[in-house]
Amino acid sequence: MKVLKCGDVVPGCKAEMRGESEHDVLRQAAAHARTAHNMDSIPPEVLSKVKRAIHDEGDAKSHKAGSLH
């Protein structure tokens, strides 16, 4: 199971996306970005941070990818 904690990319956001694959998580992240962060599309530099923040469930290491700000 793959996990993305939005707060690892957007500080303060508590949303988490989970899926069987990175693709599943990215699809959920795109929908979340539209509804919660008013992003019609995800810029390449943000997508890169999102991909780096996705990790396997249970992985205890920090995967902070940086801030959008």
Phi, psi and omega in degrees: 000131177263147183225140172231123172261114184304326179300341176287343179247319180242097182308134178097342179281131184262000184292146175229139176243139180226144177197168180290335182220167176301321180300316178300315182293319179296322178297316177294321180296321179296317178295318179296318180300321179294311187280320186266332187238010177053041179254114178291328176216160181260116179299151183307320181292328177285319178301320178299317178295319179298313180299320179292334182276345179287133180216168177287139178302136181091351177288115187279348183292149176286137179237038178302127183255358182110174184254154173283346186263000000 
